[in-house]
Amino acid sequence: MATTLKVIAEAAGVSIPVVSQVLNSKGQRFRPETRRRVRQAAERLGYRPNNSARAMATGRLGCAALVLSTQGYRSTLPAELLRGIDEELARHNMHLTIARLPDEKLTREGYVPKILREWLSDGLLINYTSDIPDHSCPRQS
């Protein structure tokens, strides 16, 4: 059985909204002792956040997608840069999805914007050094 905010609230002796705010890092207005009790209760009870519920509530998925070509010479990325991207995303509680796609898909009209919807990512990093058609890069107006 999943540990709910209600169970944590009962264990910590606080209300459900207090638990929600503390666990979502929005509980700075509560005393340090209250925040500590909530976090300890959540840890003791094995609380795991429901990422699907969080995504629905915030409209954010916590993921960035890195798109590379299957042709190695068209997508070169130094290991240090990849590590830096991953570390920066982790600091913002995000993760990185990496995908290698054939050139036919990367240059197909409408395919790149489709990735955002289908891969459930908040943003794209594209490392592709070839003739990128204009229709692959949607313009912001």
N, C-alpha and C positions, 0 to 999 in steps of 0.2 A: 504494500500500500504506500502511495506517495505521501510525503510529508507536506501538509498544506500550511498556508499562512495562519489558519485558525489554530492548528495544533501548536505551532511555534508561539503564537500569542498566548495561549493558555500556559505553556511551559515557562514563558518569560514573565507572565503576569502583566501583559500590556494588551492594547487593542490591536485588531488586525491592521488598521491603517498605519499604526506605528511600526509594525513589523514590515509592512510593504515599503514604507519610506526608508527605513534603516537598511533593508536588504537591497534597495535600489539606489543606495548612496545619496539619498535626498533627506536624510534624517539628522542633519547637522543641528537642528534646533533642539533636539533632545539631549538630555544629559549624557555624558560619556558612559556612566554606569548603565543607563537604559540601553544604549547602543551595544555595549558589551554583553549584557544579558541576552539581548535578541540574537546577536551573532553566535554566542556560545550555545544557545538553545538550538539554533538552526544547524550548527555543526554537530552537536550531540545527537540530534534527530536525523541526521543525514540528508538535510534539505538540498535539493538540486533545483535550480531555477528551470521553469518550463520555457524554453526558448521560443517555442511556437506561440505561446500566449504573449510573451514579451514582444515578439515581432508584430503580432496583430495589434497590440496596444500602442506601440511606438511607431509603427510603419517602417521600422528599420530591421534589417536582417543580420547585421553584424558581420557581413562578408564582403570582401572585395575579390573580384576575379581577375586573374592575370592570364591573358590570352597570348599564346605563342604559336608560331608556325611549326608544322611538322618538319619543315625544311630548316635544319639547324642553322644554316648560314643566314637565314632571314630573321632569326630571333636569338640574338646573342644577349646574354644577361650575366654580368659578373656575379659570382657567388656572394661577394660582400654586399652588393646592391640588393640582391634577393633577401639576404639576411636582414638588412636594414629595413626593407619594406615589411617583412614579417614582424620584426621587433616593434616597429612603429604601430602597426595594426594591433598587435597584442596590447600595447599600452592603452589603446582605446577599446579594449575588449572586443576586438574584431579578429577574424581569421581570414586566411587567404586560400582561395581555390585556384588551382593552376590547371589550365587546359591547353592541349596542343591540338590545333586544327589544321586541316589541309588548306592550301591556298584557295581552292575553289570555294570553300565556305567563307574564308576571311574576306574575299573580294566580292561575294555575292550581295547584291542590293538587298538591304533590309535585314541581313543576317546578324550583324553586330548589335544593333539595338535589341534584337530578339533575345540575345544572350542575357541581357539584364532581367528580362521577364522569366525566362526558362531556367536560368541557373540560380535564381533567387539571390542576387547580389545587389548591394547598394551602389556599386560603382565598378568600373572596368579600368584595368591597366592593360594597354595593348603594346606588346613589344613585337613589332613586325616592320621590317625595313625592306620594303619593296614598293611597287607602285600601288599606293592605297587610293582606291577610287573615291571621289568626293562623296558619293552616296553612302559610303560606309561610316562616315563621320558626321553624325547629325549636327546641324548648326543650332545654336541657342539664339533665340531672338529676344 
